[in-house]
Amino acid sequence: MILCANPRAQYLAHKQAIDLAIAQVLEKGIYIKGEQCSAFEREFAAFLGVSHGVGVANGTDALRIALSAAGVNPGDEVITVSHTAVATVSAIEQAGAVPVFVDIDPVYFVLDVSLVERALSPRTKAVVAVHLYGQPVDLAPLKALCDRKGLILIEDCAQAHAAEYAGKKVGSLGHVSAFSFYPTKNLGAIGDGGFVATSDKAIAERALLLREYGWAERYISAIAGGNSRLDELQAAILRVKLPHLERDTELRRGIAAQYRASLAGLPLTLPQERAGSRHAYHLFVLRAQDRSAVLEQLKRHDIQGAIHYPAPVHLQPAYKGRIRGSDALTHTEAVAQNIVSLPMYPELAKHELDQVVAALRS
Ligand SMILES: *Cc1c(COP(=O)(O)O)cnc(C)c1O
């Protein structure tokens, strides 16, 4: 079986170093808030080109904490897309804010920045730009709009570790950004993990308080907070993998280039890269007129295809009929009908890629 994502292959690729890192944490006996977490915070912040990083328990928490730390308050409206992992919208509502949807661009599958201005209301406080599949949102015009309107720009980078926009890592361009280290993500833990990145000292300080009971000093809560810590085992594993992230991203990009070359001429719409951006290919998502035929053909050849995502958030039972902007999501609804994700992970071998291509070509 050729899997769509394969976190075990990544573990095996770094098995010795990961096993050693785990053993060292176990022996040391400090399992929460030790040197692994703070070292990883410094290292990943430096990788992104931001001055502060806060390790948290998962990507959804990272987004919720980023929103609150940046000053998004209960009742504030936050503009984002419905074509995303439900976690984006879940985090906005957990922060007490009100999501408002705008449509995606049909070529790049991410937020259509030209639609944001007409979705603004007097209650709009922030925009969450989701770099879905590893494809950067067109941040320059979005940042200009946010600056002009006094809005907070938050990047959801859960699928976009090492993606770049105008030569900078995504996650370093907005006021604050959120990452997930869910095992299948481009930088994946062996369990849950998340990260808040910012170059704004005040946002970083509030994020630190929010991740642990609002403690400014131990046992004394300065503000009301919760618990969302990144544990030492996950931080140690992430520190083993981080030095390989650039190379892994190049491997993903190489696989994407091979898919693009080998699938040309088939009745499929292949993903495109925006000029000036570096797509990180968390997923390789194409559009097929006859999606069920494509999925059936992959299955027949023992290849796992997937759909990210089968239903836009605004059509899911928990959200249907209650989110402003949902009546004009033409492209969002259209892509959900015919997208397919092909196997994509750095360890995917050439002969496996050839099998995927052959299955589709036949
Ligand atoms: C995975 C993901 C999240 C949430 O991350 P978790 O670690 O699973 O909580 C948020 N946004 C997007 C776009 C994601 O893909």
The ligand as a Tripos MOL2 file, in Angstrom:
@<TRIPOS>MOLECULE
LIG
   15    15     1     0     0
SMALL
NO_CHARGES

@<TRIPOS>ATOM
      1 C1         -3.6380   20.5540   11.0870 C.3       1 LIG1
      2 C2         -4.2250   21.9240   10.9340 C.ar      1 LIG1
      3 C3         -4.5910   22.7180   12.0410 C.ar      1 LIG1
      4 C4         -4.6640   22.1910   13.4380 C.3       1 LIG1
      5 O1         -3.5790   21.5650   13.9440 O.3       1 LIG1
      6 P1         -3.7360   20.4330   15.0850 P.3       1 LIG1
      7 O2         -2.3350   20.2650   15.5420 O.co2     1 LIG1
      8 O3         -4.3200   19.2280   14.4420 O.co2     1 LIG1
      9 O4         -4.6120   21.0130   16.1440 O.co2     1 LIG1
     10 C5         -4.9930   24.0150   11.7990 C.ar      1 LIG1
     11 N1         -5.0750   24.5170   10.5530 N.ar      1 LIG1
     12 C6         -4.7750   23.7820    9.4720 C.ar      1 LIG1
     13 C7         -4.8570   24.4000    8.1150 C.3       1 LIG1
     14 C8         -4.3520   22.4530    9.6270 C.ar      1 LIG1
     15 O5         -4.0490   21.7230    8.5400 O.3       1 LIG1
@<TRIPOS>BOND
     1     1     2 1
     2     2     3 ar
     3     2    14 ar
     4     3     4 1
     5     3    10 ar
     6     4     5 1
     7     5     6 1
     8     6     7 2
     9     6     8 1
    10     6     9 1
    11    10    11 ar
    12    11    12 ar
    13    12    13 1
    14    12    14 ar
    15    14    15 1
@<TRIPOS>SUBSTRUCTURE
     1 LIG1         1 GROUP 0 **** ****
